[in-house]
Amino acid sequence: MMLRVEIDSYSYSEKTILENLHFKLQAGEHLSVLGESGCGKSTLLHLIYGLLQLEKGAIFYNEKKLLGPANSLIPGEPFMKLVAQEFNIMPFTTVAENLGSHLSRLDEATDEKRIDQLLEAVEMEDFKNVLVKNLSGGQKQRVALAKALANEPKILLLDEPFSNIDVFRKNKLQRKIYSYLKEKNIGCITATHDSNEALAFSDQILMLKNGREEMMGTPEYIYKNVATEYQAGFFGEANLLPQSLESKEVSGGKTIVFPHQLSISTEKTNFEIIIKNSFFKGSHYLIEADFNGETVFFTNLLPIKKGEVHCLKISDNA
Ligand SMILES: Nc1ncnc2c1ncn2[C@@H]1O[C@H](COP(=O)(O)OP(=O)(O)OP(=O)(O)O)[C@@H](O)[C@H]1O
């Protein structure tokens, strides 16, 4: 066991920001905290790192209670690194100097090699001797990531780490960073609102709503157990459909169905729709249709003419 978070509640002033969050992070494990803007993701990371004092609850590292800023001279724990949304990098030094400032400085050749390795991990080799102030937002974010990795922390806390990084680079960089963390057995908690990142790169997902646990489990568990509009909202255009469409039973309940779970039926069904729009998505089209006055989305290989009437069926493979 490694990190144990037991938050009963936390507030900056009267309003409760976080409530009843209890979870563990094992060595090398990766947890994504998924939630909408303002739900308390950054606050959670700042509490764990020790920038904020937790009065109602406690955080343990290998069963040792962490003291928090009120009881330690320097905020933050030495075995943890936080890459915050405002990057902690020095503008008037070069990229290499920034990384070097976090290394041992005992052996120049070893440090040099390590700097090159870190720059390679974030694809910034070409910017080694450039002043940080002359970098773009995304490049600064990559330097901040490399800097956090410099000392091989036991736990890395990442607050929206890829938010400024362009789509060309994002997926490749995510694959590199997360496999680097696994290789070095570095535990990681990532705050994100990007469900693709959470699904692809985490062992566990903690979904937050208003600072409370909405769902927690493996990516597969989360995706398969989405049951409300809020939960589905993270995974693109989901449909909230009457349960009666799915089963023969008559019930007033609603169920979440993703666009790829719907397809055109050659037989008549009670799910009759009128086509409104076809959006090209590269590998397929996302079709917008009307079902009894409600909007429904489903995927299809080809576009479909506006106004056509079709019947849909729900497939079982989630
Ligand atoms: N220093 C502060 N003092 C008072 N309230 C704060 C402070 N920092 C954050 N809050 C409030 O706490 C709530 C949670 O903020 P937090 O930054 O943790 O959310 P978040 O999920 O990280 O959001 P985002 O994704 O937009 O960064 C918000 O309502 C915010 O206004």
The ligand as an ORCA input file, in Angstrom:
! r2SCAN-3c Opt
* xyz 0 1
  N      -8.428     29.459     -3.137
  C      -9.754     29.311     -3.200
  N     -10.573     29.975     -2.365
  C     -11.918     29.817     -2.411
  N     -12.548     28.992     -3.265
  C     -11.791     28.298     -4.136
  C     -10.357     28.412     -4.152
  N      -9.870     27.604     -5.122
  C     -10.949     27.009     -5.683
  N     -12.100     27.409     -5.094
  C     -13.464     26.936     -5.425
  O     -13.515     25.543     -5.185
  C     -14.276     24.879     -6.194
  C     -13.455     23.781     -6.821
  O     -12.365     24.350     -7.549
  P     -11.232     23.478     -8.224
  O     -10.248     24.412     -8.830
  O     -10.758     22.481     -7.251
  O     -12.066     22.725     -9.363
  P     -11.565     21.919    -10.652
  O     -12.443     20.729    -10.742
  O     -10.113     21.706    -10.580
  O     -11.913     22.911    -11.819
  P     -11.140     23.195    -13.236
  O     -11.253     21.920    -14.026
  O     -11.933     24.313    -13.827
  O      -9.733     23.563    -12.885
  C     -14.744     25.973     -7.152
  O     -16.073     26.310     -6.833
  C     -13.785     27.113     -6.889
  O     -14.429     28.329     -7.128
*
